[in-house]
Amino acid sequence: MHEKVKVFALSNQMAERALDSVEKELELNLGRDSVFEAEEEDDEYYPQFDQAIRRQARFMAVHYDLFYCLEVSIRSLIKEKLRAELGEDWWSKADIPENTLKNVRDNMQRDIDSGFTQRSEDELDYTTFGELADIVRKNWVHFADIFNSEKAFNRVMHSLNLLRGPIAHCSMLAEDEVVRLRLTVKDWFRLME
């Protein structure tokens, strides 16, 4: 009986892979997505968008998801490290570039003035990705035990910032840049080995 279950499971995996190939080749969605993903679609407006745009969105969603996780984890790493080194009021004690402080104040005020819900009460959440790198560089003494090379850190953050542009601004990533994104994320984790 155990062998039959194994064969069934393997057959099911093979069928799923074959269906994946058909969906990709014919640019179809056979509705095999999880219930959670299906509920996420906006049934009122989403169908009004061109099929090609919806395909591009699905393609880019994977890269957005990856970058979202990466950027949020970088913010968290910076916050936790500086909090551990400088205390709860680390933002006022750390060496934060003056232009970053001004941008953060302006961005926070813009949120308040909009009347919308503020994205955060944490100043670090109002920094740009490039400003995150500046904060680490200006406070390298606190990060030298995490990252194995300041030069490599600068190179990886520069590359990530360039790759972030098309992802954050709704442009397609070229095939080479998809590969570059994955390699650069791998480089990011290698910095901490």
C-alpha positions as CSV (number, residue, x, y, z in Angstrom):
1,M,0.0,0.0,0.0
2,H,2.9,2.4,0.9
3,E,4.3,1.9,-2.7
4,K,1.0,2.8,-4.2
5,V,0.8,6.1,-2.3
6,K,4.4,6.9,-3.4
7,V,3.5,6.2,-7.0
8,F,0.3,8.3,-6.7
9,A,2.2,11.2,-5.2
10,L,4.9,11.1,-7.9
11,S,2.3,10.9,-10.7
12,N,0.5,13.9,-9.2
13,Q,3.7,15.9,-9.1
14,M,4.5,15.0,-12.7
15,A,1.0,16.0,-13.8
16,E,1.3,19.3,-11.9
17,R,4.6,20.1,-13.7
18,A,3.1,19.2,-17.0
19,L,0.2,21.6,-16.3
20,D,2.7,24.3,-15.2
21,S,4.4,23.9,-18.6
22,V,1.2,24.1,-20.5
23,E,0.1,27.2,-18.6
24,K,3.4,28.9,-19.2
25,E,3.7,27.9,-22.9
26,L,0.2,29.0,-23.7
27,E,0.1,31.9,-21.3
28,L,-3.0,30.5,-19.6
29,N,-4.2,30.4,-16.0
30,L,-6.1,27.1,-15.5
31,G,-7.3,28.2,-12.1
32,R,-5.0,25.9,-10.2
33,D,-3.7,28.7,-7.9
34,S,-4.3,28.4,-4.2
35,V,-7.6,29.7,-2.8
36,F,-5.7,32.5,-1.0
37,E,-4.3,33.8,-4.3
38,A,-7.6,33.6,-6.0
39,E,-9.3,35.6,-3.3
40,E,-6.6,38.3,-3.6
41,E,-7.7,39.2,-7.2
42,D,-10.0,42.2,-7.4
43,D,-13.0,40.8,-9.2
44,E,-14.5,44.2,-9.9
45,Y,-11.5,45.9,-11.6
46,Y,-8.9,43.3,-12.3
47,P,-10.8,41.7,-15.3
48,Q,-10.9,45.1,-17.0
49,F,-7.1,45.2,-17.5
50,D,-5.5,43.7,-20.6
51,Q,-4.5,40.1,-20.3
52,A,-0.9,40.9,-21.3
53,I,-0.6,43.4,-18.4
54,R,-2.1,40.9,-16.0
55,R,0.5,38.3,-17.1
56,Q,3.3,40.9,-16.6
57,A,1.9,41.6,-13.1
58,R,2.0,37.9,-12.2
59,F,5.6,37.7,-13.5
60,M,6.7,40.8,-11.6
61,A,4.9,39.8,-8.4
62,V,7.5,37.2,-7.6
63,H,10.3,39.7,-7.9
64,Y,8.4,42.3,-5.9
65,D,7.7,39.7,-3.2
66,L,11.4,38.8,-3.0
67,F,12.5,42.5,-2.8
68,Y,9.8,43.3,-0.2
69,C,11.1,40.6,2.0
70,L,14.7,41.7,1.5
71,E,14.1,45.4,2.1
72,V,12.0,44.8,5.2
73,S,14.6,42.4,6.6
74,I,17.4,45.0,5.9
75,R,15.4,47.6,7.8
76,S,14.9,45.2,10.7
77,L,18.5,44.3,10.8
78,I,19.6,48.0,10.9
79,K,17.0,48.8,13.6
80,E,17.9,45.8,15.8
81,K,21.6,46.3,15.5
82,L,21.6,50.0,16.2
83,R,19.1,49.5,19.0
84,A,21.4,46.8,20.6
85,E,24.4,49.1,20.2
86,L,23.0,52.5,21.0
87,G,19.8,51.8,23.0
88,E,16.1,52.5,22.4
89,D,16.7,56.1,21.2
90,W,19.2,54.9,18.6
91,W,17.8,57.1,15.9
92,S,18.9,60.3,17.8
93,K,22.3,58.8,18.7
94,A,23.3,57.2,15.4
95,D,25.2,59.1,12.7
96,I,22.3,59.7,10.3
97,P,23.1,61.9,7.3
98,E,21.5,65.3,7.5
99,N,19.7,64.9,4.1
100,T,18.2,61.6,5.3
101,L,16.9,63.2,8.5
102,K,15.3,66.0,6.3
103,N,13.8,63.5,3.9
104,V,12.4,61.5,6.8
105,R,10.8,64.5,8.4
106,D,9.4,65.6,5.0
107,N,8.0,62.2,4.2
108,M,6.4,61.8,7.7
109,Q,4.8,65.3,7.4
110,R,3.6,64.4,3.9
111,D,1.8,61.4,5.4
112,I,0.3,63.5,8.1
113,D,-0.8,66.2,5.7
114,S,-2.4,63.6,3.4
115,G,-5.0,62.7,5.9
116,F,-4.3,59.0,5.2
117,T,-3.1,56.5,7.7
118,Q,0.6,57.0,8.4
119,R,2.7,54.1,7.1
120,S,4.6,53.9,10.3
121,E,5.7,55.8,13.4
122,D,9.2,54.5,12.9
123,E,11.6,57.0,11.2
124,L,13.5,54.2,9.5
125,D,10.4,53.2,7.5
126,Y,10.5,56.6,5.9
127,T,14.0,56.2,4.5
128,T,14.7,55.2,0.9
129,F,16.6,52.0,0.1
130,G,19.6,54.1,-0.8
131,E,19.4,55.9,2.5
132,L,19.5,52.6,4.3
133,A,22.9,51.9,2.8
134,D,24.0,55.4,3.8
135,I,23.0,54.8,7.4
136,V,25.0,51.5,7.5
137,R,28.0,53.2,5.9
138,K,28.0,56.1,8.4
139,N,27.7,53.7,11.3
140,W,30.0,51.0,9.9
141,V,31.7,50.5,13.3
142,H,28.4,49.0,14.5
143,F,28.0,46.7,11.5
144,A,31.6,45.5,10.8
145,D,30.9,42.4,12.9
146,I,27.9,41.5,10.7
147,F,29.2,42.1,7.2
148,N,32.5,40.6,6.1
149,S,33.5,43.5,3.8
150,E,32.5,47.2,3.6
151,K,33.5,47.3,-0.1
152,A,31.3,44.2,-0.9
153,F,28.4,45.7,1.2
154,N,28.6,48.9,-0.9
155,R,28.7,47.0,-4.2
156,V,25.8,44.7,-3.2
157,M,23.6,47.6,-2.0
158,H,24.4,49.6,-5.1
159,S,23.3,46.7,-7.3
160,L,20.2,46.1,-5.3
161,N,19.2,49.7,-5.5
162,L,19.5,49.6,-9.3
163,L,17.5,46.4,-9.5
164,R,14.9,47.9,-7.2
165,G,14.0,50.6,-9.7
166,P,12.0,48.5,-12.2
167,I,10.4,46.5,-9.5
168,A,9.2,49.5,-7.5
169,H,8.1,51.5,-10.5
170,C,6.1,48.8,-12.4
171,S,8.5,48.1,-15.2
172,M,9.4,44.6,-16.4
173,L,12.7,43.1,-15.4
174,A,14.7,41.9,-18.3
175,E,15.6,38.2,-18.3
176,D,19.3,39.0,-17.4
177,E,18.2,41.3,-14.6
178,V,16.0,38.5,-13.1
179,V,19.2,36.4,-12.9
180,R,21.2,39.3,-11.6
181,L,18.5,39.9,-8.9
182,R,18.8,36.3,-7.7
183,L,22.6,36.4,-7.7
184,T,22.7,39.8,-5.9
185,V,20.3,38.5,-3.2
186,K,22.6,35.5,-2.8
187,D,25.5,38.0,-2.5
188,W,23.6,39.8,0.2
189,F,23.4,36.7,2.3
190,R,27.0,35.8,1.5
191,L,28.0,39.2,3.1
192,M,26.9,37.9,6.5
193,E,28.7,34.5,6.4
